[in-house]
Amino acid sequence: MHFSPSRASAVERPVYFQLVCPSTMAGQTVKAVLFDLDNTLIETSRAGGAAMRKTSELLKTTLGLDDNTTGVICDKFKQKLFHEQFDPAAGRSIDDVRVGHWEESIQETVSGSRTPSLAAQCYSMWKNSRLEVLSLSPQIRDLLRQLRSRYKLLLLTNGEAQTQREKVEAVGCEEFFDAIVIGGEHAEQKPFASIFTLCFNTLGVEAQDCVMVGDSLDTDIQGGFDARVRATVWISSAGGAVADGSVIPDYTIPTVLDLPHILAQLK
């Protein structure tokens, strides 16, 4: 396996890393690995794209719309999802809120359209299609089995509680982890220190015993850095450069399947 520095050119970095200060590593053994879920262990973005295409076809068939118009509706839904502020105490379920996203997106694009039943159909199509596509690949299942024989494993995922629990159930990943922590079930999510402290306490380990693995610099890597874990590992399938001012991961790999090469260096 070839390793190259963290800011190497895109031509030569199937795996690359920035060395951690030796004083932080001396005499320490990795005891636990914390994994993000979405776009780290499962391809949520790909599943979301497939689900959106199916929903777009439903809109075209039902309303007789062209591709551009259905594309606008779907883009509006994605924006509402991205900026979603869900409060369970408000008395509406996450399902109700997201049906509302579809209803608003349709009305904003096709003036005068009142289609609450279609909005519910769109949400059901999008949600169920996405869950059907999500999966843990056989290779990642083998990786997790291999790692769990050596380390404690914990799944730490941000997001609304019901949504993330549905993903966990859909991909059947409970068996691979000593604990699963869903950000939406707690007062604070990644990158806040409190949820990392909860993870360490749950596993009975210290921060410096742990490696944090995830695809988000802002939540996974920043959170791990602030919590002072032993090392952070950024999953960047595109081999993207770290933006100026962003936290710098200790290691960057294109796929979580390369993680054993990193852990071998940290023993």
FENLINQUI-V880545 format. One record per backbone hydrogen bond with DSSP energy under -0.5 kcal/mol. CO is the residue of the C=O (numbers start at 0). NH is the residue of the N-H. Records with the same first field share a line. If there is no record, write none. Layout:
BEGIN
CO->NH + NH
END
This chain:
BEGIN
3->16
4->7
8->11
9->12
13->253
14->3
15->251
16->5
20->23
21->24 + 25
24->27
30->151
31->210
32->34 + 153
33->212
34->155
36->39 + 40 + 41
41->38 + 43
42->46
43->47
44->48
45->49
46->50
47->51
48->52
49->53
50->54
51->55
52->56
53->57
54->58
55->59
56->60
57->61
58->62
59->63
65->69
66->70
67->71
68->72
69->73
70->74
71->75
72->76
73->77
74->78
75->79
76->80
77->81
78->82
80->83
83->85
84->86
85->87
86->89
87->90
92->96
93->97
94->98
95->99
96->100
97->101
98->102
99->103
100->104
101->105
102->106
103->107
104->108
105->109
108->110
109->112
111->113
112->114
114->118
115->119
116->120
117->121
118->122
119->123
120->124
121->125
122->126
123->127
124->128
125->129
126->130
127->131
128->132
129->133
134->136
136->140
137->141
138->142
139->143
140->144
141->145
142->146
143->147
144->148
145->148
146->149 + 150
151->32
152->177 + 178
153->34 + 155
154->156 + 180
156->182
158->183
159->163
160->164
161->165
162->166
163->167
164->168
165->169
166->170
167->171 + 172
172->175
173->176
178->154
179->181
180->156 + 182
181->184
182->185
188->191
191->194 + 195
192->196
193->197
194->198
195->199
196->200
197->201
198->202
199->203 + 204
205->208
206->209 + 229
208->30 + 31
209->229 + 230
210->33
211->232
212->35
213->234
214->216
215->219 + 220
216->221
218->222
219->223
220->224
221->225
222->226
223->227 + 228
224->227
230->211
231->249 + 250
232->213
233->235 + 252
235->238
242->245
246->248
249->17
250->233
251->15
252->235
254->257
255->258
257->260 + 261
258->261 + 262
259->263
260->264
261->264 + 265
262->265
263->266
END
